[in-house]
Amino acid sequence: MQAVKEKVKDGVSAAKAKTKITRAKAEEKAEAATARSHAERELAHERGKAKVAAAKMELHQDKALHREEAIEHRIHKHGATGCLGCHGHARHNKHGVAAAPAPPPGAGAYYPPTAGAGHY
């Protein structure tokens, strides 16, 4: 369902971007038509290109925001602390003991004990 929402939001953003691009091109043509010199026409063209680029950049940012929202939803939906098995039950190892929880973020890597302090 989240993927559908993401696609719909992307579609809406794309439609808005196309509208802005079309409006920018129309303004560019109108400004170029009223320009009195070649330099003014070039300036109108540059402004039009800048507006089109800004609309495309905004579309890209909107899509990135939609992806971020979808990922955030998935994280909160499935829990941020470790994996859960079927039906919300904690996963167990082959001996029936619950798996150790994941270390907190930024806690550093886990290294096994040094020689001499082994299990056997």
N, C-alpha and C positions, 0 to 999 in steps of 0.2 A: 504494500500500500504506500509505503514511504517513497518507493521508486516512482510511482505514478504521480504523487504530489510533486516530486522533484521535477519530473518532466513537464508537468503543467506549469509550474513556476518558471521553468526555463522557457517554455513557449510564450508565456506572457511577457517575460523580459525581452525575448527576441522581437515580439511584435512592437513593444515600446521602442526598442532600439531602431527598428526599421522605420518607424514613424519619425523618430528624431533625425535619422539619416535623410529621409525624403524631405523633411522640412528644411534641413540644412542645405541640401542641394537646391531647393526652390529659392531659398533666401540668397544663395550664392548667385544663381542666375539673375534674380531681380537686381541684386547689387551690381553685377557685372553689366547689366543692361543700362543702368543709370550712371555707370562710371564714365568719366569724361576723358580719361587718358588710359594708355596701355598699362601704366603702373598701377592705377586704381583697379583695373580688371584683374591684374595679377594678385593684388592684395585681396580682392574679393575671393579669388580662387584659393588662396592660402587660408583665409578664414574658413571657407567651406570645408577644406581638407581637415582643418583642426577640429571643426565641429563634428565631422564624421568620425574622426579618430577618437574623440571624446565619447561619442555614443557607443562605439565598439568597445572601448575600454570599460565603460559602465556596464555593458552587457557581460563582459568577461568577469567583472567584479561581482555582479549579481549571481552569475552561475557558480562562482567559487563560494559565495555565501550560501547558496542552496545546497551545495555539496557538504559544506561545513555543518549546516543544520541537520542534514540527513545523517551524517556520521555521529553528531551529538545525540540524535534521537536513538540511533542504534546502540550507542554506548549506554545510555540511560535505560534503554529497554532491556538489554541483556546483562546489565550490571557491570560495573567497572572493576570489580575485585574478583578476578579469576573466572574460570569456566564453571558453568553448571551443566549437569547432565540432563537427561530427559526429565520432564515434568518438574523442574526446579530442584531436584535432589542433587546434593553435592556429589562429586565424583569420588570414587573410592579406588584404591589400588587393588591389586590382585589378592591381597590378604584381608580385605574388608576394612581396612583402616582408611579414614578420610585423608585425602591428599593434603599436604602442607599448604597453607595459604601463600599467595604470592607476596614477595617482599614489597614494602611501600616504595613508590617511585623515588628515585634519587638515593636509595639506601646503599647503592653500590652493588658490585657483583659478589656472589657467594663463592668462596673457595673452600675446598675440603680441608679438614684438619691436616696438620703436618705429619710427617712420618712418625711412627711410634704411638700415636694416639688413635690408631685405626680400629676398626670394628672387630677384627679377628685377633 
